[in-house]
Amino acid sequence: MYYLYTRLALGSRSSPKIFNNLSIAMCWILHNNYGINTVLHLLDDFLTIDRPLANADATMKILVSVFSSLEIPIATHKTLGPVTCIEYLGIILETIRMEARLPADKLCRIKEYLLLFLNRKTCTKHGPFSSTVSDSISGTLSLPTPLRNSVELSCVINNLWSKKYNSATRDAYTSGYWCFLKFRTSQFEGEEIIGNVMSNISEDILICLVSYCQSVLDLKYSTIKLYLAGIRHFSIASYSVNPLFDNVGKPLLRLQNILNGIKKTENKSIRQKLPITYSVLHQIYQHLQKGESHLGLNADKYSGHSFRIGAATTCSSNGIQDHMIQSLGRWKSDCYSRYIRTFEVDILYFIEEPEGKITLYEGESFELTYETSRIELDVVIYKNDIFVDEHILFISHVHIKDEGLYYAECYGLRSKYTKLTVLRKFLKKYKVQIFQV
C-alpha cells in the first residue's frame, strides 16, 4: 500500500515550489499562446499590464477564459480590473501618476512605530512592544548584559506587567493609548516631533487631547479618565514617568480644571432622594393591609417583618443551603433559622400514600414509603403509637406480631392510618387447594 497526496501539504518546503511551477506555466501559456506580453505573478497572485491604447477588457476575458478551460479556480472577490490604480502585494500601483506607494493605513502605522523609537538607543527584534518594560528597567537600573539580553526574563517581566490589570481594563488602556497616538500624528502632520511621542507629553498636549475627545469624539467624562489612565500606564512602562503629575509630584491643576468642566457639562440629571419616614412607612403598611384583604388574606397574620420571613422560607423551600441563607440575609448568628417557616403542605404532602388496608400472608414482604415535597424533612413511622422507622419501613418476612395500625408523623402532623392484617400460612395453602379442585 502507498499513499498519494491529492492536495499540496501545508508546511512542506516543496509545496510553494510546485505551486510556483504551475504559475510559471500559466504565464508561459498566456504569453506564448495568447499574446499577453506582460504577466507578473507571485505564487497565486497574477498581474497583467497593457499599453494605454490596448484593449484591457479583452485581456481580462482571455485570462478568465484560460483559467476556466484549465479548471483552475479564480477568487472572484479578489479579481479586479481593468483599472488605472490597484493594490498589488500590499503596494498601490497608479499608472496615471506613474508611482508606487504604500496605503494610508500602513503609512500611519509606520509613523506610529517610528515615533515610539525616535529616542531609543537600542531595540530588540522581537517586536515593537516587546521591549517596552525591559527598556524601562534597563534605563533605570544598572543590569548586567546577560540580564538585559535574556529573552526568558523579558517574557516573564512582560507577563507580570500585563497581569496587573484585567482584560477589560487593558483593552480600555490600549484604546486610550492608540487614541493619543492618532491625535499626535494627526495634529503634528507635516511638522517635526522632537523626541519620542511618549516622552514629551506636556500638560498643554493633554488638555488639547481631552478637549478633542470631548468635542470631536463625543466621549464621556468616565471614558476620558480611562484614556488618561492608559496614557499614564504606557508612559510609566516606557520611561517610568507619570505624565499626569508635574516635576514635584503634584497633579496638573489646569488639566484637573478642564476635566471638572467636562464633568459639569454632561448635565447629569440627579433625582432628589426622599427619606422614608415613619409616616411614609405606615402608609405603605396600610396599603399592603388593604391589598391583603382584597386577596382574601388575613392581614393580622402579616407584618413588616414578613418580608424577611418570606425570603428565608422561600430560599429554604428551593433547597438553598443554610449558610447561603445566612449570608444573603446578613445574619451574623443562627437566628436566621427562626425565620424559616414550614407549612403543612411542605411537611406532609404525600406523593405516594400507602393503602388504607393491607392483607398479607406470613412470609411475604411488607413496605411502607412516605414521601414529602422536601427530602430533608424528617418523617417518622409509628406502629400502634410506637416508633418503628423513618421515611421507609421494610419487612422482608411478615409475622403475626407485625399486625397493627401504621402511620407517619412529621412536625406534629400525622398521616392517615394503614391497617396491616397478617394471615396464617396454612390458610393460603388451603385456599389454593380448594381453588385447584
Secondary structure by P-SEA (a helix, b strand, c coil): cbbbbccccccccaaaaaaaaaaaaaaaaaacccccccccccccbbbbbbcccccaaaaaaaaaaaaaaaccccccccccccccccccccbbbbcccccccccaaaaaaaaaaaaaccccccccccccccaaaaaaaaacccccccccccaaaaaaaaaaaaacccaaaaaaaaaaaaaaaaaaaaaaccccccccccccccaaaaaaaaaaaaccccccaaaaaaaaaaaaaaaaacccccccccccccccaaaaaaaaaaaaaccccccbbbbbcaaaaaaaaaaaaaaaaaacccccccccaaaaaaaaaaaaaacccaaaaaaaacccccccccccccccccccccccccccbbbbcccbbbbbbbbcccccbbbbbbcccccccccbbbbccccccccccccccccccccbbbbbbbbcaaaaaaaaaaaac
